[in-house]
Amino acid sequence: MTSTNTAKPHLVAAVNELGALACAVRPDWTVTEVTGALVDARTVGMTWAQTIVGMARLIVDLQARPGELVPTRTEPPRSARRTAVLESHASELQAARDACAAGTAKLKAAEQVSES
């Protein structure tokens, strides 16, 4: 009696092998670039199938770089937004710093008067 395999085929995430293939085919790419792109793909939730297909497309495009595997963000990173907020409130921040400095100066002057 012959046994038939009824298990559905599945993809195995062979990240190291894909990275090695990419670097072998594209010697102008560094291991660091390729590894970073693969980590980014995993971080943003790309499936393994999407990662394989995306990397293959980049490999054959001689103008492409590994960092293009993950689409760029449409909004600035959090640190850039924070900087923009701080810059928009620069005058308020400077006024607060000045008030603190003035208060510190008054306290030091009061301490010197009380010590003498």
C-alpha positions in Angstrom: 0.0 0.0 0.0 1.4 3.4 -1.0 1.2 6.3 1.4 0.5 9.7 -0.1 1.8 12.8 1.5 -1.2 15.0 2.2 0.8 17.7 4.0 0.7 21.1 2.2 4.0 22.4 1.0 5.4 25.3 2.9 8.2 27.8 2.6 11.1 27.7 5.0 12.7 31.0 5.9 16.3 30.6 4.8 17.4 34.1 5.7 21.2 33.3 5.7 21.0 31.5 2.4 19.0 34.4 0.8 21.6 36.8 2.1 24.5 34.7 0.8 22.8 34.4 -2.6 22.3 38.2 -2.8 25.9 38.9 -1.9 27.2 36.2 -4.3 25.2 37.6 -7.2 25.7 41.2 -6.4 29.3 41.6 -5.1 28.8 45.4 -5.0 26.4 44.8 -2.0 27.8 44.3 1.5 26.7 41.7 3.9 25.7 44.5 6.3 23.4 46.1 3.7 21.7 42.8 2.8 21.4 41.7 6.4 19.9 45.1 7.4 17.4 44.9 4.6 16.3 41.4 5.6 15.9 42.5 9.3 13.9 45.5 8.2 11.6 43.4 6.1 11.0 41.1 9.1 10.5 44.1 11.4 7.8 45.7 9.2 5.9 42.4 8.8 6.8 41.3 5.3 6.0 37.7 4.7 8.9 35.4 3.7 7.4 35.1 0.2 7.3 38.9 -0.1 10.9 39.1 1.1 12.2 36.4 -1.4 10.4 38.0 -4.3 11.4 41.6 -3.3 15.1 40.6 -2.9 15.1 38.8 -6.2 13.7 41.9 -8.0 16.4 44.0 -6.4 19.2 41.5 -7.3 18.4 41.7 -11.0 18.0 45.5 -11.0 21.6 46.7 -11.3 20.6 50.2 -10.1 19.0 48.9 -6.9 20.3 48.8 -3.4 19.3 46.3 -0.6 17.7 49.0 1.5 15.0 49.4 -1.2 13.5 46.1 0.0 11.3 47.9 2.5 9.3 50.8 1.1 10.2 54.1 2.5 8.0 55.8 5.1 5.6 58.5 4.2 5.9 60.2 7.6 9.2 61.3 9.2 10.7 59.0 11.8 9.7 59.8 15.4 12.9 61.6 16.2 12.4 63.9 13.2 8.9 64.7 14.4 10.2 65.4 17.9 12.8 67.7 16.6 10.2 69.6 14.5 8.0 70.0 17.6 11.0 71.3 19.7 11.9 73.7 17.0 8.4 75.1 16.8 8.5 75.8 20.5 12.0 77.2 20.6 11.0 80.6 21.9 9.0 79.1 24.7 11.8 76.8 25.6 14.3 79.7 25.6 12.0 81.7 27.8 11.8 78.8 30.3 15.5 78.5 30.3 15.9 82.2 30.9 13.4 82.1 33.8 15.3 79.2 35.4 18.6 81.0 35.0 17.2 84.2 36.5 15.7 82.3 39.4 19.0 80.5 40.0 20.8 83.9 40.0 18.3 85.3 42.5 18.7 82.3 44.8 22.5 82.6 44.7 22.3 86.3 45.5 19.9 85.7 48.4 22.2 83.0 49.8 25.2 85.4 49.6 23.2 88.1 51.4 22.1 85.7 54.2 25.6 84.4 54.7 27.1 87.8 55.2 
